[in-house]
């Protein structure tokens, strides 16, 4: 029932086409049911009585019924196609919009490959069920009920054959559906796995070629493809059993009716025309039974897809703006008050445990720590990509949960650890940060992020970056992402190890340029001590807890972890001595032209 309500909700303006398609099917089926009555009359009253006028009259009526039924059949095809295509478009659009509202926690529940399958294959299954199943779904029951009614009017004794066969067929159909229905969910899951492998292999195709692992990729794809084929074969092997079962029933009913009907004609209790008309109803009834059985199987698969689509559409975003939300962030001050966090409630241990920190507005903060120490998790709480499990995160003196989500994320820029660029030009990617930015503002952002050092070489702002930014190097991607974030003019900028692919000299120049943004709080996650040693504060995280906080000089004097990091990196850094950061004025000042 929930599935039907979901479909009706997303039919939208196509409800009218849905109703018109239903009317067309009903009228078409009714007209076809009249034809056997006319056939019986033509034979008994026209042919047998040698009355040519009756033959012409009934023949004309049959032709008229057939032409009108054809017109309504064409109308059904038009309206059902509009309904199916419109519903599919609405579902895909609704799913895509819903995914955009998801928080990171919501996205963790769905694999990317599964979301792709739900927006493509599952929606296609629903569309096919509507175009291929809507007509028999409406026509089958009408033809069955009306056919049994008219057949009983012609001969109650012969109609008994149907009343004996129908319960047996119903039991068989229920048994088949009961076995097949659970397999459709497994089939769609196998499709998810296939999409996952295809997506992963295509994204990593360069690495696969570099390591000459094409055979491994083919074997991996072959395994999931074989599993999908095996699952589909097992599912449809059971599903197609309804066809021979109903054909046997149809032939058995025809033989029995011909046997008993022949005896009734010989005993003069039935006329030849009546038997001929009754046999037409036999074909219609058995065809309607086969249509109903096919619809049940089609709808069983479609309902599985509807549930999968519904899981996305009915997923409640875990992060939403509160009522009377704050729409402005006063400044870039940041505070963590006894913050604890875990990705899934009730499972595992806290990723962050009782973290308390305070960063003044305009300050530069460095965060160091080993892999898995919680650095990225900590900064993801600032733009509210996740919500804390306990404690409070404050930006601009207010809890981040009090802000409008969009306003908060505009005020807290984050350069992700994994750089993301999109197909298009440099300009189109940079304008993500500020759609109305001028060329002068783009140039200033590029200057601060050291993009201007290579921009002319790749063709300027209108250079094509290729799919996913494939035409630029890793370090160039990082600098473009930094420039894009700077264009947002945020109160807080988070750099999640975002200069790791840059050389030490470029890293130093970027840090010097960012130092000129005096009113912006800079939070820098880094693996290299040199990237944060000039920060106002350096935070060292260890296993999700704050190990130490201080300046470079303080930590170097008293903290053993920082001393070890500094000694190791300064002694073995392949880039040579640390390049001192040039003054902020040498990088051209802030974005506002200061």
C-alpha positions, 0 to 999 in steps of 0.5 A: 500500500505504501508503494502505491501511495509513493507512485501516486505521489510522484505521478504529479501532472501525469495523473490525468494521463493515468486515468485516461489510460485506464478508461481506454483499457476499460472501453477497449476490453468491453468492446472486445467482450461484445464481439463473441455475442455478435459472433454467436448471433451472426452464426445462429440467426444469420448463417444457420437461418440463411438470413443475409441481412443479419450477417451484414448487420452483425458483421458491420457491428463487429467491424465497428466494435473492432475499429473503436476498440483499436482507437481506444487501444492506440489512445491507451498506448499514448497515455500510458507511455506519457505516464511511464516516462513522466513517472520515471523522470519525476522519480529520478529527479526526486531521488537526485534532489533527495541525495543533495539534501543528505548529510554525510551520515545519510550517504554512509548508509548507501553505497554510490553504486547502489544509488546509481542502480536505484536511479537508473535500473530500478526506475527503468523496472518501474517504467517497464512495469507500468508500460507492460503491466498497466494494460493487462493489470486493468484489462485482465480482471475485467476480461476475466470477470466479464468473460465468466459472466457472459460465458455463464449466460451462454451455458452455465454447465460449460462454465463449470470447467472454469470454476474448477480450474481457477482455484488450482491455477490461483494456488499454483500462481501464489506458490510461484510468486512466493518463491520468486519475490525474494529473489528479485531483491537479491537480483537488484543487489547483484546489480549494485555489486556489478555497478560498484565494480564497474565504477571502481575499475573505470575510476582506477583505470590508469592505476590498473594500466600502470600496474598491468593488472588488466587481467585482475580487473577482468577476473573481478568483473567476470566474477560479479557478472557471473554471479548476476547471470546466475542469480538472474537465471535462477530467478527467471527460471522460476518466473517463467513456469507460469507460462507452461502452467497456464498453457496446459490449463488453457488446452485442458479447458478447450478440450473439456469444453469441446468434449462436453459442448459436442455432447450438448449439441448432439443432445440439442441442448446447445447450438453451434453458434453458442459453442463458437461464441463460448470458445471465444470466451474461453480464449479471452478468459485464458488469455486474461488469466495469463495476463494476470499471472504475468502482471503479478510477476512483473509487479512483484519485481517492480515492487522490489524496485519501488521499495528500493527507490522509496528507501532513498526518497523516505530517508530523513536527512540527519542534518537540517536547518532549525526553525528561526535559524541564524543566517549570518556568522559574526566572525571566524572564532571556533570553539570545541566544548567537550566534543565526542564523536562517532560515525555510527551511534551505538557501534565501535568507539568514539573517533573523537573523545572529550575534545576542548579547543578554542581558536580566536578569529583570524588566527592560524591553527595547525593540526597534526596527528597520526593516521586515524587520530581524528584530524579530518573528523574534527574539522568536518564538524565545523561546517556540520558535515556531521553532528557531534555525538556529545558536546558543542562546536561553536563558530562565531560564538554560536553552536553550529546547530543553530545556523542555517546549514547553507549559511554556515557552509558558506561561512566555513570553507573546506578544501577536502583531502580528496580534491574534486574538480568537475568536467569543464573549464578552469573558470567554471570550476572556480565559479563554484566558490562565487558564481558572480565573481569577476575576472579580477576576483578570480585572478586574485584568488588564483594569485593567492593559491599560486594557480597563476604560476601554471594557469597560462601554460594550461590555457588560462581561465577558459582551459578545459580541465577534462573529465574530473580534472584529468588534464592537470597534476595533483598539485595543480588540482589542490591549488585550484581547489584552494582558489575555489574555496577562497572565492567564497570569502569564508570566515573560516577556511579548513585545509585538510592536508590540501597542499600535500602534493605541492613542493615545499616552496609552493606550500610556503608561498601559499601559506604566506598568501593566506597569512594576509587574510587577517580576518579569516581563521585558517585551520590547517591539517598537515602531515609536515611540520613545516606546513604548520610551524608558523601557526598561532596554535598547533594541536596534536591529536592522538587516538581521538584526544587532544595530546598537546596544544601550543606554538612551535617553540613551546611544543618543540621544547616540551612535547616528545611527539612533536619533537620526534616529528620535527627531528625526523622530518627536518632530518630526512625531508627529501625537499631539503631545508625548509623554505621560509615563508615570504611576507604576506605583502609579497603575495598580493594581500587578501582577496579584498585587495588589501 
